[in-house]
């Protein structure tokens, strides 16, 4: 396992925590509507695809998840304007999305810089998850 700076570790945990906040807010909202199982799969299936990469701490997973999370951002903005009767869950989901996007973006940048610097100091050119084909 390669070394990680404090700011990189903090942004990783901030990203994961805010993603969890978003998932909980969306799960409570879907449960309140008594939605069928298909809606759960549609809502959380795209996020489940990224779980292995998040567990393995892959930088590319965070980058791609930033793109996918923008679709959730659009959905939550529409939710805020169309259903103002339940704003607490919508604002919690919005907070989770915005914090996740920023923290994941910073994590991907700082972690890739650390991995490049580590590869330069060892003198070996080992393939990492940062390299492009």
Phi and psi in radians as a Rosetta constraint file:
Dihedral C 1 N 2 CA 2 C 2 CIRCULARHARMONIC -1.467 0.35
Dihedral N 2 CA 2 C 2 N 3 CIRCULARHARMONIC 2.721 0.35
Dihedral C 2 N 3 CA 3 C 3 CIRCULARHARMONIC -1.269 0.35
Dihedral N 3 CA 3 C 3 N 4 CIRCULARHARMONIC 2.660 0.35
Dihedral C 3 N 4 CA 4 C 4 CIRCULARHARMONIC -2.370 0.35
Dihedral N 4 CA 4 C 4 N 5 CIRCULARHARMONIC 2.393 0.35
Dihedral C 4 N 5 CA 5 C 5 CIRCULARHARMONIC -1.309 0.35
Dihedral N 5 CA 5 C 5 N 6 CIRCULARHARMONIC 2.928 0.35
Dihedral C 5 N 6 CA 6 C 6 CIRCULARHARMONIC -1.134 0.35
Dihedral N 6 CA 6 C 6 N 7 CIRCULARHARMONIC -0.718 0.35
Dihedral C 6 N 7 CA 7 C 7 CIRCULARHARMONIC -1.177 0.35
Dihedral N 7 CA 7 C 7 N 8 CIRCULARHARMONIC -0.606 0.35
Dihedral C 7 N 8 CA 8 C 8 CIRCULARHARMONIC -1.199 0.35
Dihedral N 8 CA 8 C 8 N 9 CIRCULARHARMONIC -0.759 0.35
Dihedral C 8 N 9 CA 9 C 9 CIRCULARHARMONIC -1.130 0.35
Dihedral N 9 CA 9 C 9 N 10 CIRCULARHARMONIC -0.701 0.35
Dihedral C 9 N 10 CA 10 C 10 CIRCULARHARMONIC -1.136 0.35
Dihedral N 10 CA 10 C 10 N 11 CIRCULARHARMONIC -0.734 0.35
Dihedral C 10 N 11 CA 11 C 11 CIRCULARHARMONIC -1.207 0.35
Dihedral N 11 CA 11 C 11 N 12 CIRCULARHARMONIC -0.558 0.35
Dihedral C 11 N 12 CA 12 C 12 CIRCULARHARMONIC -1.122 0.35
Dihedral N 12 CA 12 C 12 N 13 CIRCULARHARMONIC -0.830 0.35
Dihedral C 12 N 13 CA 13 C 13 CIRCULARHARMONIC -1.208 0.35
Dihedral N 13 CA 13 C 13 N 14 CIRCULARHARMONIC -0.573 0.35
Dihedral C 13 N 14 CA 14 C 14 CIRCULARHARMONIC -1.146 0.35
Dihedral N 14 CA 14 C 14 N 15 CIRCULARHARMONIC -0.707 0.35
Dihedral C 14 N 15 CA 15 C 15 CIRCULARHARMONIC -1.127 0.35
Dihedral N 15 CA 15 C 15 N 16 CIRCULARHARMONIC -0.796 0.35
Dihedral C 15 N 16 CA 16 C 16 CIRCULARHARMONIC -1.161 0.35
Dihedral N 16 CA 16 C 16 N 17 CIRCULARHARMONIC -0.674 0.35
Dihedral C 16 N 17 CA 17 C 17 CIRCULARHARMONIC -1.159 0.35
Dihedral N 17 CA 17 C 17 N 18 CIRCULARHARMONIC -0.719 0.35
Dihedral C 17 N 18 CA 18 C 18 CIRCULARHARMONIC -1.238 0.35
Dihedral N 18 CA 18 C 18 N 19 CIRCULARHARMONIC -0.564 0.35
Dihedral C 18 N 19 CA 19 C 19 CIRCULARHARMONIC -1.133 0.35
Dihedral N 19 CA 19 C 19 N 20 CIRCULARHARMONIC -0.702 0.35
Dihedral C 19 N 20 CA 20 C 20 CIRCULARHARMONIC -1.105 0.35
Dihedral N 20 CA 20 C 20 N 21 CIRCULARHARMONIC -0.716 0.35
Dihedral C 20 N 21 CA 21 C 21 CIRCULARHARMONIC -1.038 0.35
Dihedral N 21 CA 21 C 21 N 22 CIRCULARHARMONIC -0.774 0.35
Dihedral C 21 N 22 CA 22 C 22 CIRCULARHARMONIC -1.108 0.35
Dihedral N 22 CA 22 C 22 N 23 CIRCULARHARMONIC -0.773 0.35
Dihedral C 22 N 23 CA 23 C 23 CIRCULARHARMONIC -1.113 0.35
Dihedral N 23 CA 23 C 23 N 24 CIRCULARHARMONIC -0.726 0.35
Dihedral C 23 N 24 CA 24 C 24 CIRCULARHARMONIC -1.128 0.35
Dihedral N 24 CA 24 C 24 N 25 CIRCULARHARMONIC -0.764 0.35
Dihedral C 24 N 25 CA 25 C 25 CIRCULARHARMONIC -1.091 0.35
Dihedral N 25 CA 25 C 25 N 26 CIRCULARHARMONIC -0.736 0.35
Dihedral C 25 N 26 CA 26 C 26 CIRCULARHARMONIC -1.203 0.35
Dihedral N 26 CA 26 C 26 N 27 CIRCULARHARMONIC -0.663 0.35
Dihedral C 26 N 27 CA 27 C 27 CIRCULARHARMONIC -1.125 0.35
Dihedral N 27 CA 27 C 27 N 28 CIRCULARHARMONIC -0.732 0.35
Dihedral C 27 N 28 CA 28 C 28 CIRCULARHARMONIC -1.140 0.35
Dihedral N 28 CA 28 C 28 N 29 CIRCULARHARMONIC -0.706 0.35
Dihedral C 28 N 29 CA 29 C 29 CIRCULARHARMONIC -1.138 0.35
Dihedral N 29 CA 29 C 29 N 30 CIRCULARHARMONIC -0.731 0.35
Dihedral C 29 N 30 CA 30 C 30 CIRCULARHARMONIC -1.208 0.35
Dihedral N 30 CA 30 C 30 N 31 CIRCULARHARMONIC -0.657 0.35
Dihedral C 30 N 31 CA 31 C 31 CIRCULARHARMONIC -1.158 0.35
Dihedral N 31 CA 31 C 31 N 32 CIRCULARHARMONIC -0.673 0.35
Dihedral C 31 N 32 CA 32 C 32 CIRCULARHARMONIC -1.095 0.35
Dihedral N 32 CA 32 C 32 N 33 CIRCULARHARMONIC -0.514 0.35
Dihedral C 32 N 33 CA 33 C 33 CIRCULARHARMONIC -1.504 0.35
Dihedral N 33 CA 33 C 33 N 34 CIRCULARHARMONIC -0.018 0.35
Dihedral C 33 N 34 CA 34 C 34 CIRCULARHARMONIC 0.914 0.35
Dihedral N 34 CA 34 C 34 N 35 CIRCULARHARMONIC 0.902 0.35
Dihedral C 34 N 35 CA 35 C 35 CIRCULARHARMONIC -1.342 0.35
Dihedral N 35 CA 35 C 35 N 36 CIRCULARHARMONIC 2.663 0.35
Dihedral C 35 N 36 CA 36 C 36 CIRCULARHARMONIC -1.246 0.35
Dihedral N 36 CA 36 C 36 N 37 CIRCULARHARMONIC 2.973 0.35
Dihedral C 36 N 37 CA 37 C 37 CIRCULARHARMONIC -1.064 0.35
Dihedral N 37 CA 37 C 37 N 38 CIRCULARHARMONIC -0.590 0.35
Dihedral C 37 N 38 CA 38 C 38 CIRCULARHARMONIC -1.039 0.35
Dihedral N 38 CA 38 C 38 N 39 CIRCULARHARMONIC -0.616 0.35
Dihedral C 38 N 39 CA 39 C 39 CIRCULARHARMONIC -1.192 0.35
Dihedral N 39 CA 39 C 39 N 40 CIRCULARHARMONIC -0.684 0.35
Dihedral C 39 N 40 CA 40 C 40 CIRCULARHARMONIC -1.058 0.35
Dihedral N 40 CA 40 C 40 N 41 CIRCULARHARMONIC -0.783 0.35
Dihedral C 40 N 41 CA 41 C 41 CIRCULARHARMONIC -1.106 0.35
Dihedral N 41 CA 41 C 41 N 42 CIRCULARHARMONIC -0.707 0.35
Dihedral C 41 N 42 CA 42 C 42 CIRCULARHARMONIC -1.170 0.35
Dihedral N 42 CA 42 C 42 N 43 CIRCULARHARMONIC -0.627 0.35
Dihedral C 42 N 43 CA 43 C 43 CIRCULARHARMONIC -1.364 0.35
Dihedral N 43 CA 43 C 43 N 44 CIRCULARHARMONIC -0.725 0.35
Dihedral C 43 N 44 CA 44 C 44 CIRCULARHARMONIC -1.913 0.35
Dihedral N 44 CA 44 C 44 N 45 CIRCULARHARMONIC -0.151 0.35
Dihedral C 44 N 45 CA 45 C 45 CIRCULARHARMONIC -1.039 0.35
Dihedral N 45 CA 45 C 45 N 46 CIRCULARHARMONIC -0.843 0.35
Dihedral C 45 N 46 CA 46 C 46 CIRCULARHARMONIC -1.047 0.35
Dihedral N 46 CA 46 C 46 N 47 CIRCULARHARMONIC -0.583 0.35
Dihedral C 46 N 47 CA 47 C 47 CIRCULARHARMONIC -1.281 0.35
Dihedral N 47 CA 47 C 47 N 48 CIRCULARHARMONIC -0.587 0.35
Dihedral C 47 N 48 CA 48 C 48 CIRCULARHARMONIC -1.160 0.35
Dihedral N 48 CA 48 C 48 N 49 CIRCULARHARMONIC -0.471 0.35
Dihedral C 48 N 49 CA 49 C 49 CIRCULARHARMONIC -1.061 0.35
Dihedral N 49 CA 49 C 49 N 50 CIRCULARHARMONIC -0.563 0.35
Dihedral C 49 N 50 CA 50 C 50 CIRCULARHARMONIC -1.547 0.35
Dihedral N 50 CA 50 C 50 N 51 CIRCULARHARMONIC -0.101 0.35
Dihedral C 50 N 51 CA 51 C 51 CIRCULARHARMONIC -0.997 0.35
Dihedral N 51 CA 51 C 51 N 52 CIRCULARHARMONIC -0.793 0.35
Dihedral C 51 N 52 CA 52 C 52 CIRCULARHARMONIC -1.047 0.35
Dihedral N 52 CA 52 C 52 N 53 CIRCULARHARMONIC -0.689 0.35
Dihedral C 52 N 53 CA 53 C 53 CIRCULARHARMONIC -1.202 0.35
Dihedral N 53 CA 53 C 53 N 54 CIRCULARHARMONIC -0.608 0.35
Dihedral C 53 N 54 CA 54 C 54 CIRCULARHARMONIC -1.193 0.35
Dihedral N 54 CA 54 C 54 N 55 CIRCULARHARMONIC -0.678 0.35
Dihedral C 54 N 55 CA 55 C 55 CIRCULARHARMONIC -1.165 0.35
Dihedral N 55 CA 55 C 55 N 56 CIRCULARHARMONIC -0.693 0.35
Dihedral C 55 N 56 CA 56 C 56 CIRCULARHARMONIC -1.426 0.35
Dihedral N 56 CA 56 C 56 N 57 CIRCULARHARMONIC -0.048 0.35
Dihedral C 56 N 57 CA 57 C 57 CIRCULARHARMONIC 1.099 0.35
Dihedral N 57 CA 57 C 57 N 58 CIRCULARHARMONIC 0.851 0.35
Dihedral C 57 N 58 CA 58 C 58 CIRCULARHARMONIC -1.538 0.35
Dihedral N 58 CA 58 C 58 N 59 CIRCULARHARMONIC 2.251 0.35
Dihedral C 58 N 59 CA 59 C 59 CIRCULARHARMONIC -1.130 0.35
Dihedral N 59 CA 59 C 59 N 60 CIRCULARHARMONIC -0.702 0.35
Dihedral C 59 N 60 CA 60 C 60 CIRCULARHARMONIC -1.083 0.35
Dihedral N 60 CA 60 C 60 N 61 CIRCULARHARMONIC -0.550 0.35
Dihedral C 60 N 61 CA 61 C 61 CIRCULARHARMONIC -1.103 0.35
Dihedral N 61 CA 61 C 61 N 62 CIRCULARHARMONIC -0.750 0.35
Dihedral C 61 N 62 CA 62 C 62 CIRCULARHARMONIC -1.119 0.35
Dihedral N 62 CA 62 C 62 N 63 CIRCULARHARMONIC -0.670 0.35
Dihedral C 62 N 63 CA 63 C 63 CIRCULARHARMONIC -1.122 0.35
Dihedral N 63 CA 63 C 63 N 64 CIRCULARHARMONIC -0.843 0.35
Dihedral C 63 N 64 CA 64 C 64 CIRCULARHARMONIC -1.181 0.35
Dihedral N 64 CA 64 C 64 N 65 CIRCULARHARMONIC -0.608 0.35
Dihedral C 64 N 65 CA 65 C 65 CIRCULARHARMONIC -1.164 0.35
Dihedral N 65 CA 65 C 65 N 66 CIRCULARHARMONIC -0.503 0.35
Dihedral C 65 N 66 CA 66 C 66 CIRCULARHARMONIC -1.088 0.35
Dihedral N 66 CA 66 C 66 N 67 CIRCULARHARMONIC -0.676 0.35
Dihedral C 66 N 67 CA 67 C 67 CIRCULARHARMONIC -1.167 0.35
Dihedral N 67 CA 67 C 67 N 68 CIRCULARHARMONIC -0.788 0.35
Dihedral C 67 N 68 CA 68 C 68 CIRCULARHARMONIC -1.170 0.35
Dihedral N 68 CA 68 C 68 N 69 CIRCULARHARMONIC -0.628 0.35
Dihedral C 68 N 69 CA 69 C 69 CIRCULARHARMONIC -1.149 0.35
Dihedral N 69 CA 69 C 69 N 70 CIRCULARHARMONIC -0.385 0.35
Dihedral C 69 N 70 CA 70 C 70 CIRCULARHARMONIC -1.132 0.35
Dihedral N 70 CA 70 C 70 N 71 CIRCULARHARMONIC -0.535 0.35
Dihedral C 70 N 71 CA 71 C 71 CIRCULARHARMONIC -1.163 0.35
Dihedral N 71 CA 71 C 71 N 72 CIRCULARHARMONIC -0.669 0.35
Dihedral C 71 N 72 CA 72 C 72 CIRCULARHARMONIC -1.181 0.35
Dihedral N 72 CA 72 C 72 N 73 CIRCULARHARMONIC -0.599 0.35
Dihedral C 72 N 73 CA 73 C 73 CIRCULARHARMONIC -1.059 0.35
Dihedral N 73 CA 73 C 73 N 74 CIRCULARHARMONIC -0.787 0.35
Dihedral C 73 N 74 CA 74 C 74 CIRCULARHARMONIC -1.071 0.35
Dihedral N 74 CA 74 C 74 N 75 CIRCULARHARMONIC -0.767 0.35
Dihedral C 74 N 75 CA 75 C 75 CIRCULARHARMONIC -1.086 0.35
Dihedral N 75 CA 75 C 75 N 76 CIRCULARHARMONIC -0.751 0.35
Dihedral C 75 N 76 CA 76 C 76 CIRCULARHARMONIC -1.248 0.35
Dihedral N 76 CA 76 C 76 N 77 CIRCULARHARMONIC -0.608 0.35
Dihedral C 76 N 77 CA 77 C 77 CIRCULARHARMONIC -1.088 0.35
Dihedral N 77 CA 77 C 77 N 78 CIRCULARHARMONIC -0.761 0.35
Dihedral C 77 N 78 CA 78 C 78 CIRCULARHARMONIC -1.102 0.35
Dihedral N 78 CA 78 C 78 N 79 CIRCULARHARMONIC -0.681 0.35
Dihedral C 78 N 79 CA 79 C 79 CIRCULARHARMONIC -1.085 0.35
Dihedral N 79 CA 79 C 79 N 80 CIRCULARHARMONIC -0.718 0.35
Dihedral C 79 N 80 CA 80 C 80 CIRCULARHARMONIC -1.102 0.35
Dihedral N 80 CA 80 C 80 N 81 CIRCULARHARMONIC -0.682 0.35
Dihedral C 80 N 81 CA 81 C 81 CIRCULARHARMONIC -1.491 0.35
Dihedral N 81 CA 81 C 81 N 82 CIRCULARHARMONIC -0.512 0.35
Dihedral C 81 N 82 CA 82 C 82 CIRCULARHARMONIC -1.515 0.35
Dihedral N 82 CA 82 C 82 N 83 CIRCULARHARMONIC -0.552 0.35
Dihedral C 82 N 83 CA 83 C 83 CIRCULARHARMONIC -2.207 0.35
Dihedral N 83 CA 83 C 83 N 84 CIRCULARHARMONIC 1.281 0.35
Dihedral C 83 N 84 CA 84 C 84 CIRCULARHARMONIC -1.284 0.35
Dihedral N 84 CA 84 C 84 N 85 CIRCULARHARMONIC -0.026 0.35
Dihedral C 84 N 85 CA 85 C 85 CIRCULARHARMONIC -1.238 0.35
Dihedral N 85 CA 85 C 85 N 86 CIRCULARHARMONIC -0.409 0.35
Dihedral C 85 N 86 CA 86 C 86 CIRCULARHARMONIC -2.229 0.35
Dihedral N 86 CA 86 C 86 N 87 CIRCULARHARMONIC 1.214 0.35
Dihedral C 86 N 87 CA 87 C 87 CIRCULARHARMONIC -1.381 0.35
Dihedral N 87 CA 87 C 87 N 88 CIRCULARHARMONIC -0.324 0.35
Dihedral C 87 N 88 CA 88 C 88 CIRCULARHARMONIC -1.153 0.35
Dihedral N 88 CA 88 C 88 N 89 CIRCULARHARMONIC -0.826 0.35
Dihedral C 88 N 89 CA 89 C 89 CIRCULARHARMONIC -1.151 0.35
Dihedral N 89 CA 89 C 89 N 90 CIRCULARHARMONIC -0.685 0.35
Dihedral C 89 N 90 CA 90 C 90 CIRCULARHARMONIC -1.134 0.35
Dihedral N 90 CA 90 C 90 N 91 CIRCULARHARMONIC -0.730 0.35
Dihedral C 90 N 91 CA 91 C 91 CIRCULARHARMONIC -1.206 0.35
Dihedral N 91 CA 91 C 91 N 92 CIRCULARHARMONIC -0.587 0.35
Dihedral C 91 N 92 CA 92 C 92 CIRCULARHARMONIC -1.138 0.35
Dihedral N 92 CA 92 C 92 N 93 CIRCULARHARMONIC -0.751 0.35
Dihedral C 92 N 93 CA 93 C 93 CIRCULARHARMONIC -1.130 0.35
Dihedral N 93 CA 93 C 93 N 94 CIRCULARHARMONIC -0.710 0.35
Dihedral C 93 N 94 CA 94 C 94 CIRCULARHARMONIC -1.113 0.35
Dihedral N 94 CA 94 C 94 N 95 CIRCULARHARMONIC -0.747 0.35
Dihedral C 94 N 95 CA 95 C 95 CIRCULARHARMONIC -1.064 0.35
Dihedral N 95 CA 95 C 95 N 96 CIRCULARHARMONIC -0.780 0.35
Dihedral C 95 N 96 CA 96 C 96 CIRCULARHARMONIC -1.062 0.35
Dihedral N 96 CA 96 C 96 N 97 CIRCULARHARMONIC -0.711 0.35
Dihedral C 96 N 97 CA 97 C 97 CIRCULARHARMONIC -1.175 0.35
Dihedral N 97 CA 97 C 97 N 98 CIRCULARHARMONIC -0.840 0.35
Dihedral C 97 N 98 CA 98 C 98 CIRCULARHARMONIC -1.149 0.35
Dihedral N 98 CA 98 C 98 N 99 CIRCULARHARMONIC -0.762 0.35
Dihedral C 98 N 99 CA 99 C 99 CIRCULARHARMONIC -1.165 0.35
Dihedral N 99 CA 99 C 99 N 100 CIRCULARHARMONIC -0.724 0.35
Dihedral C 99 N 100 CA 100 C 100 CIRCULARHARMONIC -1.058 0.35
Dihedral N 100 CA 100 C 100 N 101 CIRCULARHARMONIC -0.830 0.35
Dihedral C 100 N 101 CA 101 C 101 CIRCULARHARMONIC -1.013 0.35
Dihedral N 101 CA 101 C 101 N 102 CIRCULARHARMONIC -0.832 0.35
Dihedral C 101 N 102 CA 102 C 102 CIRCULARHARMONIC -1.195 0.35
Dihedral N 102 CA 102 C 102 N 103 CIRCULARHARMONIC -0.758 0.35
Dihedral C 102 N 103 CA 103 C 103 CIRCULARHARMONIC -1.173 0.35
Dihedral N 103 CA 103 C 103 N 104 CIRCULARHARMONIC -0.709 0.35
Dihedral C 103 N 104 CA 104 C 104 CIRCULARHARMONIC -1.182 0.35
Dihedral N 104 CA 104 C 104 N 105 CIRCULARHARMONIC -0.652 0.35
Dihedral C 104 N 105 CA 105 C 105 CIRCULARHARMONIC -1.118 0.35
Dihedral N 105 CA 105 C 105 N 106 CIRCULARHARMONIC -0.810 0.35
Dihedral C 105 N 106 CA 106 C 106 CIRCULARHARMONIC -1.151 0.35
Dihedral N 106 CA 106 C 106 N 107 CIRCULARHARMONIC -0.685 0.35
Dihedral C 106 N 107 CA 107 C 107 CIRCULARHARMONIC -1.083 0.35
Dihedral N 107 CA 107 C 107 N 108 CIRCULARHARMONIC -0.795 0.35
Dihedral C 107 N 108 CA 108 C 108 CIRCULARHARMONIC -1.088 0.35
Dihedral N 108 CA 108 C 108 N 109 CIRCULARHARMONIC -0.702 0.35
Dihedral C 108 N 109 CA 109 C 109 CIRCULARHARMONIC -1.171 0.35
Dihedral N 109 CA 109 C 109 N 110 CIRCULARHARMONIC -0.900 0.35
Dihedral C 109 N 110 CA 110 C 110 CIRCULARHARMONIC -1.193 0.35
Dihedral N 110 CA 110 C 110 N 111 CIRCULARHARMONIC -0.675 0.35
Dihedral C 110 N 111 CA 111 C 111 CIRCULARHARMONIC -1.190 0.35
Dihedral N 111 CA 111 C 111 N 112 CIRCULARHARMONIC -0.695 0.35
Dihedral C 111 N 112 CA 112 C 112 CIRCULARHARMONIC -1.159 0.35
Dihedral N 112 CA 112 C 112 N 113 CIRCULARHARMONIC -0.617 0.35
Dihedral C 112 N 113 CA 113 C 113 CIRCULARHARMONIC -1.131 0.35
Dihedral N 113 CA 113 C 113 N 114 CIRCULARHARMONIC -0.719 0.35
Dihedral C 113 N 114 CA 114 C 114 CIRCULARHARMONIC -1.108 0.35
Dihedral N 114 CA 114 C 114 N 115 CIRCULARHARMONIC -0.735 0.35
Dihedral C 114 N 115 CA 115 C 115 CIRCULARHARMONIC -1.168 0.35
Dihedral N 115 CA 115 C 115 N 116 CIRCULARHARMONIC -0.666 0.35
Dihedral C 115 N 116 CA 116 C 116 CIRCULARHARMONIC -1.139 0.35
Dihedral N 116 CA 116 C 116 N 117 CIRCULARHARMONIC -0.781 0.35
Dihedral C 116 N 117 CA 117 C 117 CIRCULARHARMONIC -1.106 0.35
Dihedral N 117 CA 117 C 117 N 118 CIRCULARHARMONIC -0.664 0.35
Dihedral C 117 N 118 CA 118 C 118 CIRCULARHARMONIC -1.156 0.35
Dihedral N 118 CA 118 C 118 N 119 CIRCULARHARMONIC -0.677 0.35
Dihedral C 118 N 119 CA 119 C 119 CIRCULARHARMONIC -1.180 0.35
Dihedral N 119 CA 119 C 119 N 120 CIRCULARHARMONIC -0.603 0.35
Dihedral C 119 N 120 CA 120 C 120 CIRCULARHARMONIC -1.238 0.35
Dihedral N 120 CA 120 C 120 N 121 CIRCULARHARMONIC -0.642 0.35
Dihedral C 120 N 121 CA 121 C 121 CIRCULARHARMONIC -1.281 0.35
Dihedral N 121 CA 121 C 121 N 122 CIRCULARHARMONIC -0.556 0.35
Dihedral C 121 N 122 CA 122 C 122 CIRCULARHARMONIC -1.362 0.35
Dihedral N 122 CA 122 C 122 N 123 CIRCULARHARMONIC -0.361 0.35
Dihedral C 122 N 123 CA 123 C 123 CIRCULARHARMONIC 1.424 0.35
Dihedral N 123 CA 123 C 123 N 124 CIRCULARHARMONIC -0.110 0.35
Dihedral C 123 N 124 CA 124 C 124 CIRCULARHARMONIC -1.745 0.35
Dihedral N 124 CA 124 C 124 N 125 CIRCULARHARMONIC 2.633 0.35
Dihedral C 124 N 125 CA 125 C 125 CIRCULARHARMONIC -1.883 0.35
Dihedral N 125 CA 125 C 125 N 126 CIRCULARHARMONIC 1.389 0.35
Dihedral C 125 N 126 CA 126 C 126 CIRCULARHARMONIC -1.548 0.35
Dihedral N 126 CA 126 C 126 N 127 CIRCULARHARMONIC 2.420 0.35
Dihedral C 126 N 127 CA 127 C 127 CIRCULARHARMONIC -1.146 0.35
Dihedral N 127 CA 127 C 127 N 128 CIRCULARHARMONIC 2.323 0.35
Dihedral C 127 N 128 CA 128 C 128 CIRCULARHARMONIC -2.106 0.35
Dihedral N 128 CA 128 C 128 N 129 CIRCULARHARMONIC 3.057 0.35
Dihedral C 128 N 129 CA 129 C 129 CIRCULARHARMONIC -1.307 0.35
Dihedral N 129 CA 129 C 129 N 130 CIRCULARHARMONIC -0.057 0.35
Dihedral C 129 N 130 CA 130 C 130 CIRCULARHARMONIC -1.537 0.35
Dihedral N 130 CA 130 C 130 N 131 CIRCULARHARMONIC -0.506 0.35
Dihedral C 130 N 131 CA 131 C 131 CIRCULARHARMONIC -1.157 0.35
Dihedral N 131 CA 131 C 131 N 132 CIRCULARHARMONIC 2.642 0.35
Dihedral C 131 N 132 CA 132 C 132 CIRCULARHARMONIC -1.816 0.35
Dihedral N 132 CA 132 C 132 N 133 CIRCULARHARMONIC 2.609 0.35
